[in-house]
Amino acid sequence: MSFYDDMAGVALELIAEFGQGVILREAIPGEYDPETGQTAPDQTREQIGQGIMADFSGLEFQNNSLIKQGDKKLKLAASGLEWAPSLMSKVVVQGVSWTIVPPLKEINPAGTPLLYELQVRL
C-alpha cells in the first residue's frame, strides 16, 4: 500500500466520522437495437459514499462569479467509490437531490484520488 493509498483511507475515516452518507446516482442511456428500431430504457446506477456538505463563504462568492445563491460545496471521499462522480451524476444528501455543476475538482496527488470537491445546486 502506498503513502497516498493510506492518505485516501485517512480522508475516508475523517469524512465518515464528521460527515454523512451521500448517494451518487447516474443514469446510463439505454442502447439502441437496430433490429427492433427501439432504444432500451435508461438504467440507473447508484453508490454510497461519505461526504461533508458546507456553504460557500463570502470570499468564495467574491472570487468566483459561477457560484449562485443556494449552491453548496460537497467534499466527497474518493476511497471506497466504484466510479468517480461526473457532471452527469446527481447527489442525494438527506433525501434532497442536487445537481453537480462545474467545476468538479479531483484531489489526486500521484494519480491516487483522495477527495472530490463538488459544487452542487438544487
Secondary structure, 3 states (H helix, E strand, C coil): CCHHHHHHHHHHHHHHHHCEEEEEEEEECCCEECCCCEECCCEEEEEEEEEEEEECCHHHHHHCCCCCCCCEEEEEECCCCCCCCCCCCEEEECCEEEEEEEEEEEECHHHCCCEEEEEEEC
